[in-house]
């Protein structure tokens, strides 16, 4: 089970499931789970609830929720349940900021965030384990530490790592309550009509392709998750547009799906058809130009550019900006030159 965002790229996976017995008296959920999970303290369960990691019938609940007969209670964590450990690997990291509580990284495109099927090593978390190998209190395999949110393998940009359980709980709550500030830059197919706009559409897995997500109405899919993306146009190049996106919610593939939904698929987003020539001319010279662009940026043109949050220990407002990676920078420059030469 996954909640949070794309983008965020921010996925949580089901680790525990309980169905409340028909004869069970109505009980606070933190008390119920303490009784059901030997060795897990009530405080830890309360922290999990504050971070949005305890779901009842698919929806996050607080620690004082009263569990009722037949309730389906699930506990989700930010990594899939596996029987392997993350091993430290000497992989370079672009560290933007670091202190005793948080580690902020500018992830390059192509780097998988977390080990999983087909990617048991060579991931960002393997690199983090190496980077923090001399910190005795940090265990990359402890689910109460580490990743607070995610971005896709082929999306570049800023990611935050919690170095303490307190930091992860505090930051997780900020993401859940949508109090973080995040801006993405994306190059999309087509000339986006309005300079600013908002895309609203609930997201769920596409019934025709489980690897994709799609927009559904409540009637079509009552389980689809509400999602809102705000955007503004940064630059127009005729057949493609550079946009800045602000996530009000954060769902898996949110920006990618929302822009496809309004007819402006992300440039070279193979999963959603953006690796085809969706706008432009029929001349062979133009086709060669676009193919050259695909080679320059061989992934969806999406970058998590800024991240703002409240520091979990000091309460200070923190805000970070990152440069576009070289592939997107060269791609945008190539389209800018093309547009200027056409005029």
C-alpha positions, 0 to 999 in steps of 0.5 A: 500500500502506498500513500503520500506523493510522487512524485514524491515520488513518496511511497509507503508499503504495508508491513502489518495488517489487523482486522478487529474482531467482531467481539472487540470492544471499541478501543483507542487504536494506540492501546489496541496495537500495543496489545497486538504487537509484542515488544512495540511501545505505545509511544512508538505507535503514537509516533507512527500515527502522527507520521500518518503511518497507521491506516484504518480502512485505507485512511490515516488516523490519529492515535486517539482513533477508536478501533471498532469491530471489523476495522482493517488496520494497516501499518505502512513504512517507507520501504517494502518488506524484504529480507535483505539489509541495505549495505554501505557502498562508496557511491558519491553523493551531492550533499546540499546541507547536513547537520546532526538531524538532517541530510539533504541530497541533490539526487542525480537522474538515474539513481534508484532511491531504495533497494528493491526487486532488480535493484538490491544495491547501487541505490541512494540509500546504499550511498547514504549508509556509506556517508553515515557509516561513522555515525554510531547512532544511525542504522540505515536499516532502522525504519524509524530513520532515513528516507522521509519522502521519495522521487522516481529513479529518473527524476532528479532533485532534492531529497531529505534524510532524517538522521534521528527518529525524532527528526523523521517523525517531525518531518514525516508529519510536515509532509503528511500535513502538507506544510513543506514547500516544494517546487519542480521544474518540468519540460512538457509537450505542447504550448500550455495555454494559460500562464498559471493554472491548477490541475485537480484530479484524483489518482489511482492505478490505471486499470489497463496498465498497473505500472501507470496511474490515471485520473479518475472521477469519484464515480469511476474509482472511489478509492482514487486519491485527491491530488492538486498540482499548481503550475506557472509557465516559465518559458515557451518554446513553441512545441514544448513549454517549461513549467514550474509545479507546486504540489498541494498534495503528493501522489505517486507520479502526480505531476506526470499524470496530471500533465498527461491528463491535460494534454501536455505529457512530460518530455521524454516520459516513456511511461506516459508516452512522452518519448514520442514526438507529440507536437511539431512538424513532419519534416525529417529535420525536425524529427532528427532535432527531437531525437537529438533532444531525447538523447541529450535528456534520456528520461522524463524532464522533471527536476525537484528544484526546491524544498522548504521545511521546518527544522525538526530540532530548532524550528527554523524555516529552512529553504533550499534551491538546486541547479538544474542537472546538465541534461535538462539544462542542455535540453532547455538550451537546445529548445530555446535556440530552436525557438529563437531561430524559428522566429 
